[in-house]
Amino acid sequence: MTAPQERRSEVRSVARALDILGAFSAAHPRMQLSELADAVALPRPSTRRLAVTLIDRGFLRQDPDGSYLLGARLLELGSQVAETSSIALRTRAVADELSRMTGETVLVAEADWSSLSLLIVGKRQSKHPAAATSPLGHRLRITSGCMAKAVLSGLPPEGVAAIVPQLRLTARTARTIVNPGQLTTDVEASRARGYAIQSGEFLAGMAGVAVPVHESGRVVGTVAVLGAALRYPRARLDQTGQLIRQVLARQRPA
């Protein structure tokens, strides 16, 4: 029989392996061993042993220069998340229709209220070049921007009042909302109109509009249309917000 201490050691090893995978990000897509060890606060020999196991299982890969990168196995698992996500399945036709009608990037994000984050589970690429948006499988914190404001707007006022003080509102651009009171006011306006808008809050030069998605009375995510701010003045953002609501309503299960 495995002793309790051995079981704890096994769980700790799993946690450390997951910490290694979690150390990679868009800002740090590749790391040398020393950088990876520092990121997870482990000795280099321990980090190397875990990395070798992760490479063997396809969760990491290593370039000839010795740097570590995330492995293709994660892509396979990520596609399964999108295939089994209830919001991704429910909004698949919605995303397809919005993509055809707007020609812009369409994102579907699932809300994780336990970590106050959004996971991109669906994406339709823009027909326009150089449309920089979050990739499929990317997780972002609920902060500013139309998708964050959309899911917050789907909550009752008391829910927003409880969550907003917990958010880490950090500036991504000169237009990012970093004041909790201002964010709450914007969320209230989004709730009143039925959709959230932004221009240059999350990415400079990008605008977007998003609508919350509910299941069984709960806010489970959002559908957003994103495009260059030059193509999306306020009037077009309002038109697109109404369009998303209409398409969602048509696709809503009976």
Disulfide bonds with the S-S distance in Angstrom:
none
